[in-house]
Amino acid sequence: MNKRILIVGHGNAGQTLARDIRARGGDDTVVGFLDDAVTGPEVLGTLADVNTVIAEQSVDLVSIAMPSALVERLRGFGLPVQ
C-alpha cells in the first residue's frame, strides 16, 4: 500500500532514511521533513507544525529521525511514540 511519509529530522539520519525509502522503489512517498533548525525546500515546517503538516499533506506515517531526547517533545503533540 502506498504510504505518504513525513520525516521528523532533516539531519544525517533523516537524509539516510529518505534515501532508503526512495531506493526501495516501492510506492511509498517521502512528502517532506520537519526540523526546528534547518530550512529548505523539503522542510515543510518545524515540530510545532506537525499536526498541520500531517493534515495538509495527507500523511500516513511519521518517521522520527532525531535524537531520542527530542522525541519526548512529540508526545506533547498527542502523537504515539515508541
CYANA upper distance limits for C-alpha pairs under 8 A (distance plus 0.5 A):
  1 MET  CA     27 ASP  CA      7.58
  1 MET  CA     28 ASP  CA      8.23
  2 ASN  CA     26 GLY  CA      8.32
  2 ASN  CA     27 ASP  CA      5.29
  2 ASN  CA     28 ASP  CA      5.36
  2 ASN  CA     29 THR  CA      7.88
  3 LYS  CA     27 ASP  CA      7.59
  3 LYS  CA     28 ASP  CA      5.19
  3 LYS  CA     29 THR  CA      6.74
  3 LYS  CA     59 VAL  CA      8.09
  3 LYS  CA     60 ASP  CA      6.11
  3 LYS  CA     61 LEU  CA      7.29
  4 ARG  CA     28 ASP  CA      6.53
  4 ARG  CA     29 THR  CA      5.47
  4 ARG  CA     30 VAL  CA      6.54
  4 ARG  CA     31 VAL  CA      6.64
  4 ARG  CA     57 GLN  CA      8.49
  4 ARG  CA     58 SER  CA      7.50
  4 ARG  CA     59 VAL  CA      5.49
  4 ARG  CA     60 ASP  CA      5.67
  4 ARG  CA     61 LEU  CA      6.88
  5 ILE  CA     28 ASP  CA      7.67
  5 ILE  CA     29 THR  CA      6.42
  5 ILE  CA     30 VAL  CA      5.23
  5 ILE  CA     31 VAL  CA      6.25
  5 ILE  CA     32 GLY  CA      8.00
  5 ILE  CA     59 VAL  CA      6.32
  5 ILE  CA     60 ASP  CA      6.61
  5 ILE  CA     61 LEU  CA      5.37
  5 ILE  CA     62 VAL  CA      6.26
  5 ILE  CA     63 SER  CA      7.43
  6 LEU  CA     30 VAL  CA      6.54
  6 LEU  CA     31 VAL  CA      6.17
  6 LEU  CA     32 GLY  CA      5.97
  6 LEU  CA     33 PHE  CA      6.21
  6 LEU  CA     34 LEU  CA      8.02
  6 LEU  CA     54 ILE  CA      8.17
  6 LEU  CA     59 VAL  CA      6.91
  6 LEU  CA     61 LEU  CA      6.86
  6 LEU  CA     62 VAL  CA      5.33
  6 LEU  CA     63 SER  CA      6.67
  7 ILE  CA     14 GLY  CA      6.96
  7 ILE  CA     18 ALA  CA      8.20
  7 ILE  CA     30 VAL  CA      7.91
  7 ILE  CA     32 GLY  CA      6.90
  7 ILE  CA     33 PHE  CA      5.21
  7 ILE  CA     34 LEU  CA      6.89
  7 ILE  CA     62 VAL  CA      6.34
  7 ILE  CA     63 SER  CA      5.29
  7 ILE  CA     64 ILE  CA      6.35
  7 ILE  CA     65 ALA  CA      7.22
  8 VAL  CA     14 GLY  CA      7.62
  8 VAL  CA     33 PHE  CA      6.09
  8 VAL  CA     34 LEU  CA      5.27
  8 VAL  CA     35 ASP  CA      6.76
  8 VAL  CA     47 LEU  CA      7.95
  8 VAL  CA     62 VAL  CA      7.61
  8 VAL  CA     63 SER  CA      6.66
  8 VAL  CA     64 ILE  CA      5.32
  8 VAL  CA     65 ALA  CA      6.21
  8 VAL  CA     66 MET  CA      7.35
  9 GLY  CA     13 ALA  CA      7.88
  9 GLY  CA     14 GLY  CA      5.77
  9 GLY  CA     33 PHE  CA      6.92
  9 GLY  CA     34 LEU  CA      6.33
  9 GLY  CA     35 ASP  CA      5.58
  9 GLY  CA     64 ILE  CA      7.19
  9 GLY  CA     65 ALA  CA      5.61
  9 GLY  CA     66 MET  CA      5.71
 10 HIS  CA     14 GLY  CA      5.32
 10 HIS  CA     15 GLN  CA      6.62
 10 HIS  CA     33 PHE  CA      6.56
 10 HIS  CA     34 LEU  CA      7.34
 10 HIS  CA     35 ASP  CA      6.38
 10 HIS  CA     38 VAL  CA      7.42
 10 HIS  CA     43 VAL  CA      7.95
 10 HIS  CA     65 ALA  CA      8.18
 11 GLY  CA     15 GLN  CA      6.64
 11 GLY  CA     65 ALA  CA      8.38
 11 GLY  CA     66 MET  CA      8.14
 12 ASN  CA     16 THR  CA      6.56
 13 ALA  CA     17 LEU  CA      6.62
 13 ALA  CA     65 ALA  CA      5.89
 13 ALA  CA     66 MET  CA      7.41
 14 GLY  CA     18 ALA  CA      6.66
 14 GLY  CA     33 PHE  CA      8.47
 14 GLY  CA     64 ILE  CA      8.29
 14 GLY  CA     65 ALA  CA      5.50
 14 GLY  CA     66 MET  CA      7.88
 15 GLN  CA     19 ARG  CA      6.70
 16 THR  CA     20 ASP  CA      6.64
 17 LEU  CA     21 ILE  CA      6.70
 17 LEU  CA     65 ALA  CA      8.05
 18 ALA  CA     22 ARG  CA      6.66
 18 ALA  CA     30 VAL  CA      7.08
 19 ARG  CA     23 ALA  CA      6.40
 20 ASP  CA     24 ARG  CA      6.84
 21 ILE  CA     25 GLY  CA      8.08
 21 ILE  CA     28 ASP  CA      7.59
 21 ILE  CA     29 THR  CA      8.19
 21 ILE  CA     30 VAL  CA      7.97
 22 ARG  CA     26 GLY  CA      8.09
 22 ARG  CA     28 ASP  CA      8.10
 22 ARG  CA     29 THR  CA      7.82
 22 ARG  CA     30 VAL  CA      8.11
 31 VAL  CA     57 GLN  CA      7.62
 31 VAL  CA     59 VAL  CA      8.22
 32 GLY  CA     42 GLU  CA      5.56
 32 GLY  CA     43 VAL  CA      6.38
 32 GLY  CA     44 LEU  CA      6.64
 33 PHE  CA     42 GLU  CA      6.51
 33 PHE  CA     43 VAL  CA      5.14
 33 PHE  CA     44 LEU  CA      6.31
 33 PHE  CA     45 GLY  CA      7.90
 34 LEU  CA     43 VAL  CA      5.99
 34 LEU  CA     44 LEU  CA      6.27
 34 LEU  CA     45 GLY  CA      5.63
 34 LEU  CA     46 THR  CA      5.53
 34 LEU  CA     47 LEU  CA      6.33
 34 LEU  CA     49 ASP  CA      8.40
 34 LEU  CA     50 VAL  CA      7.86
 35 ASP  CA     39 THR  CA      7.93
 35 ASP  CA     43 VAL  CA      7.20
 35 ASP  CA     45 GLY  CA      7.00
 35 ASP  CA     46 THR  CA      5.34
 35 ASP  CA     47 LEU  CA      6.63
 36 ASP  CA     45 GLY  CA      8.09
 36 ASP  CA     46 THR  CA      5.18
 36 ASP  CA     47 LEU  CA      6.66
 38 VAL  CA     43 VAL  CA      7.85
 39 THR  CA     43 VAL  CA      6.17
 39 THR  CA     45 GLY  CA      8.41
 44 LEU  CA     53 VAL  CA      7.63
 45 GLY  CA     49 ASP  CA      6.27
 45 GLY  CA     50 VAL  CA      8.15
 45 GLY  CA     53 VAL  CA      8.08
 46 THR  CA     50 VAL  CA      7.61
 47 LEU  CA     74 LEU  CA      8.28
 49 ASP  CA     53 VAL  CA      6.55
 50 VAL  CA     54 ILE  CA      6.57
 50 VAL  CA     77 PHE  CA      8.33
 51 ASN  CA     55 ALA  CA      6.84
 51 ASN  CA     77 PHE  CA      8.14
 52 THR  CA     56 GLU  CA      6.55
 53 VAL  CA     57 GLN  CA      6.25
 53 VAL  CA     58 SER  CA      8.49
 53 VAL  CA     59 VAL  CA      8.28
 54 ILE  CA     58 SER  CA      6.21
 54 ILE  CA     59 VAL  CA      5.36
 54 ILE  CA     60 ASP  CA      8.41
 55 ALA  CA     59 VAL  CA      7.28
 64 ILE  CA     71 VAL  CA      8.22
 66 MET  CA     70 LEU  CA      7.34
 66 MET  CA     71 VAL  CA      7.74
 67 PRO  CA     71 VAL  CA      7.42
 68 SER  CA     72 GLU  CA      7.86
 70 LEU  CA     74 LEU  CA      8.01
 71 VAL  CA     75 ARG  CA      7.78
 71 VAL  CA     81 VAL  CA      7.98
 72 GLU  CA     76 GLY  CA      7.82
 73 ARG  CA     77 PHE  CA      7.84
 74 LEU  CA     78 GLY  CA      7.57
 74 LEU  CA     79 LEU  CA      6.55
 74 LEU  CA     80 PRO  CA      8.48
 74 LEU  CA     81 VAL  CA      7.70
 75 ARG  CA     79 LEU  CA      5.97
 75 ARG  CA     80 PRO  CA      7.10
 75 ARG  CA     81 VAL  CA      7.13
